[in-house]
Amino acid sequence: MTPVAEFFTYAAVGAAAQLIDGSLGMAYGVTSAGMLLSLGMPPAMASASVHYAETFTSGASGVSHWLAGNVRWRLFFMLVIPGVIGAVIGAHLLTHLPSHWVRVLLTPYLLLIGLFLLLRARRSDVFRTDVPRDTVPLGLLAGFLDAVGGGGWSALTVTTLVARKLEPRRVIGSVHLAKCVVSAAAAATFLLSIGAGKYVVMLGLIVGGVVAAPFGALLARRMPPRLATLLAGLTVFGLGINNAISLLR
């Protein structure tokens, strides 16, 4: 494959992943990292490439959500500070440890939270206005697992917070803006540890993701909350099934 064809291939993947991620609040890192791993890229380099790209794509998505009125600042700050700490620790450990066990830990969680959201989508609940107290440890855990596994920040934070009856579009917007800072912290750690990686991969993911980011934010703003919850549940459950199949191979 020529460099130009390779660039457009990764740009298309980045655009599709960001459109899903921006509208549902998850799946960019999982989709991108999974593709890179399937092409034989080492886990540390795959996670590094995704986080290099996510620093830009999440920034574009986060700003788009902010302009669309989807960001809740208290929630943002309670996620971003522990998320950065967890991401730095996870990125450092990934350069020395295997990451297969992360899928073992994430798979049952994704399956259970996916089922929980699918059941909740059938109910018409009133959304809570407070921020749950355990948001800080959630951000720490999500930042760590995201850096180690190449994805999972949004899947963990969005599903948990939506399951706790926070308004989906504000959860998605706040999580995405925080994700930009968390990805930058992980990317800086990877850069100091293993270098920049393959530029054509990063550029393709960045360009495709940045172009698609505003459309994802608009979808999140216009989508009915119950539909967003249903789609999030289907996405997370599908990711859990995919991880389970991968573990059984």
C-alpha positions as CSV (number, residue, x, y, z in Angstrom):
1,M,0.0,0.0,0.0
2,T,1.4,3.4,-1.0
3,P,1.8,6.1,1.7
4,V,-1.1,8.1,0.2
5,A,-3.4,5.1,0.1
6,E,-2.4,4.3,3.7
7,F,-3.1,7.8,4.8
8,F,-6.6,7.9,3.4
9,T,-7.3,4.4,4.8
10,Y,-6.5,5.6,8.3
11,A,-8.3,8.9,7.7
12,A,-11.5,6.9,6.9
13,V,-11.1,4.8,10.0
14,G,-10.4,7.9,12.1
15,A,-13.5,9.6,10.7
16,A,-15.8,6.6,11.3
17,A,-14.4,6.1,14.8
18,Q,-14.7,9.7,15.8
19,L,-18.3,10.0,14.5
20,I,-19.3,7.0,16.7
21,D,-17.3,8.3,19.6
22,G,-18.5,11.9,19.3
23,S,-22.2,11.0,19.1
24,L,-22.3,8.1,21.6
25,G,-19.3,9.1,23.7
26,M,-17.1,6.0,23.2
27,A,-15.4,3.6,20.8
28,Y,-12.7,5.8,19.2
29,G,-9.7,4.3,21.1
30,V,-11.1,0.8,21.1
31,T,-11.8,0.9,17.3
32,S,-8.5,2.5,16.4
33,A,-6.3,0.4,18.8
34,G,-8.0,-2.8,17.7
35,M,-7.3,-2.1,14.1
36,L,-3.6,-1.3,14.8
37,L,-3.2,-4.4,16.9
38,S,-4.8,-6.6,14.1
39,L,-2.1,-5.2,11.8
40,G,0.6,-6.5,14.1
41,M,1.6,-3.3,15.8
42,P,3.0,-3.8,19.4
43,P,0.5,-2.9,22.2
44,A,2.6,0.0,23.5
45,M,3.0,1.6,20.0
46,A,-0.7,1.0,19.2
47,S,-1.8,2.7,22.3
48,A,0.7,5.5,21.8
49,S,-0.4,6.1,18.2
50,V,-4.1,6.3,19.3
51,H,-3.3,8.7,22.1
52,Y,-1.2,10.9,19.9
53,A,-4.2,11.2,17.5
54,E,-6.7,11.5,20.3
55,T,-5.0,14.6,21.7
56,F,-6.1,16.4,18.5
57,T,-9.4,14.6,17.8
58,S,-10.6,14.8,21.3
59,G,-9.7,18.4,21.5
60,A,-11.7,19.1,18.4
61,S,-14.6,17.0,19.7
62,G,-14.4,18.6,23.2
63,V,-14.5,22.1,21.8
64,S,-17.4,21.2,19.6
65,H,-19.3,19.8,22.6
66,W,-18.5,23.0,24.6
67,L,-19.8,25.2,21.8
68,A,-22.9,23.0,21.5
69,G,-23.6,23.4,25.3
70,N,-22.8,19.8,26.2
71,V,-20.1,20.4,28.8
72,R,-20.7,20.4,32.6
73,W,-17.6,22.0,34.2
74,R,-17.8,20.4,37.7
75,L,-18.0,17.0,36.1
76,F,-15.1,17.8,33.8
77,F,-12.7,18.8,36.6
78,M,-13.7,15.8,38.7
79,L,-12.7,13.5,35.8
80,V,-9.7,15.3,34.2
81,I,-7.3,15.6,37.2
82,P,-7.5,11.9,38.4
83,G,-7.7,10.9,34.7
84,V,-4.3,12.5,34.0
85,I,-2.7,10.8,37.0
86,G,-4.1,7.4,35.9
87,A,-3.1,7.9,32.3
88,V,0.5,8.7,33.2
89,I,0.8,5.7,35.5
90,G,-0.8,3.4,32.9
91,A,1.3,4.6,30.0
92,H,4.5,4.1,32.0
93,L,3.5,0.6,33.0
94,L,2.5,-0.4,29.4
95,T,6.1,0.1,28.2
96,H,7.2,-2.7,30.6
97,L,4.2,-5.0,31.1
98,P,1.9,-7.1,28.7
99,S,-1.7,-5.7,28.3
100,H,-3.6,-8.9,27.6
101,W,-5.0,-9.0,31.2
102,V,-6.8,-5.6,30.6
103,R,-9.2,-7.3,28.2
104,V,-9.9,-10.0,30.8
105,L,-10.8,-7.3,33.3
106,L,-12.8,-5.1,30.9
107,T,-14.9,-7.8,29.2
108,P,-17.3,-8.8,32.0
109,Y,-17.7,-5.1,32.9
110,L,-18.6,-4.1,29.4
111,L,-21.1,-6.9,29.1
112,L,-22.8,-6.1,32.4
113,I,-22.9,-2.4,31.9
114,G,-24.2,-2.8,28.3
115,L,-27.1,-5.0,29.6
116,F,-27.8,-2.5,32.3
117,L,-28.0,0.4,29.9
118,L,-30.2,-1.6,27.5
119,L,-32.7,-2.2,30.4
120,R,-32.5,1.4,31.6
121,A,-33.3,2.7,28.1
122,R,-36.8,1.3,28.5
123,R,-37.4,3.5,31.5
124,S,-38.1,7.3,31.5
125,D,-36.0,8.5,34.4
126,V,-35.5,12.0,35.6
127,F,-31.8,13.0,35.3
128,R,-29.9,13.9,38.5
129,T,-28.2,17.3,38.8
130,D,-25.5,16.4,41.3
131,V,-22.2,14.8,40.4
132,P,-21.6,11.3,42.0
133,R,-18.9,11.3,44.7
134,D,-17.1,8.4,43.2
135,T,-16.4,10.3,39.9
136,V,-12.8,11.0,41.1
137,P,-11.8,7.3,41.5
138,L,-13.7,6.5,38.3
139,G,-11.5,9.0,36.4
140,L,-8.3,7.6,37.9
141,L,-9.3,4.0,36.9
142,A,-10.5,5.0,33.4
143,G,-7.3,7.0,32.7
144,F,-5.1,4.1,33.8
145,L,-7.0,1.4,31.8
146,D,-7.3,3.7,28.7
147,A,-3.5,4.2,28.6
148,V,-2.8,0.5,29.2
149,G,-5.4,-0.9,26.8
150,G,-5.3,1.8,24.0
151,G,-8.9,2.7,24.7
152,G,-11.7,2.5,27.3
153,W,-11.8,6.0,28.8
154,S,-15.2,6.8,27.3
155,A,-16.6,3.3,27.6
156,L,-15.9,3.3,31.4
157,T,-16.8,6.9,32.2
158,V,-19.8,7.5,29.9
159,T,-21.5,4.2,30.7
160,T,-21.0,4.5,34.4
161,L,-22.2,8.1,34.6
162,V,-25.2,7.6,32.3
163,A,-26.1,4.5,34.3
164,R,-26.2,6.8,37.4
165,K,-28.8,8.9,35.7
166,L,-26.7,11.9,34.5
167,E,-27.9,13.5,31.3
168,P,-26.2,11.6,28.4
169,R,-25.3,14.6,26.2
170,R,-23.7,16.5,29.1
171,V,-21.8,13.4,30.2
172,I,-20.5,12.9,26.6
173,G,-19.5,16.5,26.3
174,S,-17.7,16.6,29.6
175,V,-16.0,13.3,29.1
176,H,-14.7,14.3,25.7
177,L,-13.2,17.6,26.8
178,A,-11.5,15.8,29.7
179,K,-10.4,13.1,27.3
180,C,-8.3,15.6,25.3
181,V,-6.2,16.5,28.4
182,V,-5.9,12.8,29.5
183,S,-4.8,11.7,26.0
184,A,-2.2,14.5,26.0
185,A,-0.8,13.3,29.3
186,A,-0.6,9.7,28.0
187,A,0.9,10.8,24.7
188,A,3.6,12.8,26.4
189,T,4.5,9.8,28.6
190,F,4.6,7.5,25.5
191,L,6.7,10.1,23.6
192,L,9.3,10.2,26.3
193,S,9.4,6.4,26.6
194,I,9.1,5.0,23.0
195,G,9.2,7.9,20.6
196,A,6.8,9.3,18.0
197,G,5.7,6.1,16.1
198,K,4.5,6.0,12.6
199,Y,3.5,9.4,11.3
200,V,1.2,8.3,8.5
201,V,-1.0,6.4,11.0
202,M,-1.2,9.4,13.3
203,L,-1.9,11.9,10.6
204,G,-4.6,9.8,9.0
205,L,-6.4,9.3,12.4
206,I,-6.0,12.9,13.3
207,V,-7.3,14.4,10.0
208,G,-10.3,11.9,9.8
209,G,-11.2,12.5,13.4
210,V,-11.0,16.3,13.3
211,V,-13.2,16.5,10.2
212,A,-15.9,14.2,11.8
213,A,-15.8,15.7,15.3
214,P,-18.3,18.6,14.8
215,F,-20.9,16.2,13.3
216,G,-20.6,13.9,16.3
217,A,-21.3,16.8,18.7
218,L,-24.4,17.8,16.7
219,L,-25.7,14.2,16.8
220,A,-25.2,14.1,20.6
221,R,-27.1,17.4,21.0
222,R,-30.1,16.4,18.8
223,M,-30.4,12.7,19.8
224,P,-33.2,11.9,22.4
225,P,-31.6,10.8,25.7
226,R,-33.3,7.4,25.7
227,L,-32.1,6.7,22.2
228,A,-28.6,7.7,23.2
229,T,-28.7,5.4,26.2
230,L,-30.0,2.5,24.0
231,L,-27.2,3.0,21.4
232,A,-24.6,3.3,24.1
233,G,-25.8,0.0,25.6
234,L,-25.6,-1.7,22.2
235,T,-22.2,-0.3,21.6
236,V,-20.7,-1.4,24.9
237,F,-22.3,-4.8,24.8
238,G,-20.9,-5.3,21.3
239,L,-17.5,-4.3,22.5
240,G,-17.8,-6.8,25.4
241,I,-18.7,-9.6,23.0
242,N,-15.9,-8.7,20.7
243,N,-13.4,-8.9,23.6
244,A,-14.8,-12.2,24.7
245,I,-14.4,-13.7,21.2
246,S,-10.8,-12.4,21.1
247,L,-10.0,-14.0,24.4
248,L,-11.3,-17.4,23.3
249,R,-9.3,-17.5,20.1
